[in-house]
Amino acid sequence: MSATRYAYLGPEGTFTEAALRTLPEAATRELVPMVSVSAALDAVRGGEAAAALVPIENSVEGGITTTLDELADGEPLMIYREVLLPITYALLVRPGTRLSDIKTVTGHPVAQPQVRDWLAAKLPDARWASAPSNGDGARLVREGRHDAAFAGEFAAPAYGLEALVTQIHDAANAETRFVLVGRSARPSPPTGADRTSLIVWLDDDRSGALLELLQELAVRGVNLMLIQSRPTGAGIGNYWFAVDAEGHISEPRVTEALMGLRRWVPKLRFLGSYPRAGVTPVDVPALRPGTSDREFVAAADWLARIQDGRP
């Protein structure tokens, strides 16, 4: 395992690279761009990189299905931390290009919903073509294959382009969440402001199955932060669920919820318990009565006394 290499969704100039460079350890790692999320995660599985940073959720479109699918399949990996990055786009063009010259635009598919209104207002006749990443979109413009690309303004110098328009976004305060993924290991200690990520497969397409999944969390006071269904490939109506819950696997309410799920779902994949970016314990809402660690411990002690015949 290369302990000095971090892979990321490339090429140079992607928002993923920008997010990775916010991590303090990035300054002492070799940062290796990969052609896809799959390639970045496979580099970790194959020992070519110690970790990979990939996008997993954005505030406009929700979960990034490519990343969720890759984490659900193949050798299990673990999320160690997350990064939140504000997202605003620039329209990158070859020098001398005017807005009226633009007939085709490109960018990552996730970018399109975030600039749709701007496109309709400013370039209603331009044709959209998806690129593997925003950095790749900039490269395609440099090569003359498209007239403009939606990418970070910071990508312009790397590709010899200029930002014709900046600060493009349909939704104010848009941001993307990225995760640093490595090989499975012991989770880091709880911080009091953590997220636990899971992939859950249900046994069959039946009434109440999803409700039972949610009840395992709800009755123990575990707050659901994200749930997204994805097809298993076994036919219409067969899905697995990506689930993010508030809390850490070491906390009794989360521990019991996971054990409750494990008893009856056919497959449960733990993706990690890790600190939430930009959140401190002070920011986390108080737990409802009966769901704190102290109360779980007290209940277990009460049961143990009864089993031992103690009053």
N, C-alpha and C positions, 0 to 999 in steps of 0.2 A: 504494500500500500504506500503510495506516494503521499507523505505527510505535508509536503510543501506546495502541492498543486490544488487549486480550486478551479473547477470547471464552471462555465456559465453559458446561458443562451447568447450566442454571438450573432454576427461578428462584432468587431469593435464598433462602439457607438450606440449600443442598445441601452434601454432603460435598465435592463438587468445588470449590465456592467456598471452603470451609475449607482445602482443599489448596492452591488457588491463592494464597491469602493468606499461605501460609508462604514463598512465594518473595520474596526481597528486592525485586526489581524491581516486584512487584505494587503497592507503595506509590506508584509513579510512573506507573502505567498506569490507563487507563479500563477497568474490568472490566465486560464486557457479557454478561449472562445470555442464553442461547439455549434454545429449546424442546426441542432434541434434540442428540445427538452429531452427527448428520448436519448440522444447521444450524450448529453450532459450527465443524465442519471446512470446510463450504462458505463460511463467512465468511472463512476464511483463503484458500481457493482464489479467492474473488472479490475479494480485496483489501480487504475491510471490516475485517479484523483482522490484526495481525502474527502472532498465534499463538493457539492454543486449547488449553486444558487439558481433557482427557477421561479417564475411567477406562478402564483396559485390562486389569486383572487383579485378582482378589481371592483371598485365601488359603483361602477356603472353596469357591468354585465354579470357580476357574481363570480362564481368559481371558474377557473381556467380548466376546461375539460381535458385538454391535452395532458396537463400535469397530473390531474386527478387520476386519469386512466393509467398513466405510467406508474404512479405510486400504488395503484391497486393490483397491477400485474407484476409478474417477475419476482426476483429475489427481494424479500422485504428490506426496506430502507427506513431510516428514522429522521424526523425533522428535529433539528437542534435549536434553531432560533428563527425569528422572522424579522423582516425589514419592511417598513412602510415608506413608500416614496410618492410624493405629490407628482401628478402627471399633468403636464401641459405640453402641447405639441407646437412645433414650428413647421412651416411649409418650406422644405428645402428644395432648391432648384440650382441648375447650372448658372453660373454668372451671366447676366444679361437677359435672363428669362423674365418676361412680364406675365402678369396674371392672365392676360388675354391670350397668351401663347400656350397655356396649359390645356392639353386635351386628355391626358391620362395621368392618374395619380396612383400611388401605391403606399403600402404600409402593412403592418401586422394586422390580421383580422380583428384583434381586440381593439385596435385603434379606430376602426371604422365607426362603431356606434358612438364613440366619444367625439367625433367630428362631423357626424352626419348632418346636423342642422347647418353648420358652417359651410359645408360643401354645397348643400342645397341653395344657400343664399348667395355664395360667392362664385361657385363653379358648378352651376346646375347641369351643364352639358358634359362635364368631365367624366371619363370612364374610370371606375375603380378596379384595380388589380391587386390581389393580396400577395404579400411577400412573406417569407418564413420568419422575418423579424423586421423591426424598424431599421436596424442597421443594414440589413440586406436591401431594404427599400432604397436607402440612400445610395448604396452601391449600384443598384439598377439604374438610378437616375444618372449617376456619374458615367455609366456605360452607354447612356443614351437610349435605354430601353423604355423609360418612362420620363415624363416631363417634370414630375414633382413627387416628393415623398413626405409623408407625415412622420416625423421623428423628433427626438430631442434636439434642441438648438445646439447642444454641445457636440452633436455628431457632425455638424457641417464642416469644420476644418479637416477632419480625418478623410473626408471624401471630396475635398475641393469644391464644396458647394457653398451656397449662401442662403441665409434665412430670409425668404421673401416676406413672410408674415410670421409673427411670433404670438405667443400667448393664446393659442387656439384650443378651446375646449367648450363643449356644449354644457357640461355640468361643472359648476363651481366646486372647488375643493376635491376634485377627482384624485384618487390615489390607487396605487396597486400594492398588494401585499406579496412579498417574495419570501421564500423559505430556503434556509440552508440545510441541505439534506446530506446525510452520511450513512455509513454502515450502522446496523443495529448495535446498540450498546446500552449501558445503564443510563436512564434519564438523569439529567442534571437536577440538583435539589430544587424544591419549590421556592418560589420567590414571593408568593402571596398575590401575584398577578399573572397567572399562567393560563395557557390554552392546551387542551388535550384533543388530538386529532385521531379519528378512527375511520376505517372503512368497514361497513356492516352489510353483510348479505342476509336477506330474509329467506325463510325456508320455502315459501311458495306464495303465489298470488292469491291471497285470501283476505277476507274482510277483517279489519282490525289489526293486521300484522304491523303496520307502521305505527299505529296507536300504541301497541305493546312496546315497541322500541322506544318511543318517546316517554312512556310511563316509567321505564326503568330509570331514566334521568330525572323526570319531574318529581317522582315521589321521594327522591333523595335530595332534592333541592339543587340539582345540577342545571345551571342555565345553559340552554342551547344557543350557540352563536351562529352556526351555519348548518344547513342540511341541504344536500343536492343529490338528486337521483341520477344514475347513469345506467344504461342498458348493459346487461350481462352478456348479450350476444346469443342467449339461448332461446330467443323468441319474444314476441310482443308481450308486454306485461311482466317481464322478468328484469328486475333492477337490483343494483346495489346502491348504497347510500354513503356519501361522504359526510361525515359529522364532525363538527368542531364544538367542543363544550368548554365552558369556563371551569378552571380548576386544574389540579395536578394529580397524576395517578397515585401519588403517595397520600393524598388526602382521603380520609375514610369514605366520604360521600361519593367521590369519584371511583374509589376502589370497589365499593359495593355495587355501583351502577355497572361497571365493567364486568364484574362477576355475574351480575344478574343477566346481562346480555349474553355472556359466554355460555351460560347454561342452556340456552335454547336456540340461538341463531346458529346456522350451519357453519358460518365462517366469520371471524372477527379479526381484523388486522389493526394492530396498534401502530400509529404513525408517529407518536411522540407526545410528550408533555414538555412545554418549553415556555420561556418568558414571552409575554405579549409586548410588542413594540410600542413604546410611547405611553405605557400604562404602569402606574405604581400601585402598591397595595391601597393607598389612600383613595385611589380612583375607583376601586372595585366596590360595588354595592354591598351592603351588609347582607349576610346570609339570613334566610328566614329562620324563625325559631325551630329548633329540633334538627338542624342540619349542620351545625358546626362540628369541628373535630372533637371538641370537649364533650359534646352531647353524644356523639357516636361512641366515644370511649366509655362514657358513663353508662350507656345502654349495654355495651358489651360486658362491663364489669358487673352490672346488675344480673345479667343472664348467667355469668360464670358463678356468681354467689349462689344462685338457685340450683344450678347443676351440681355444685359442691355440697349442697345441703346447709349452706350458711344463711342466717337470717338477713 
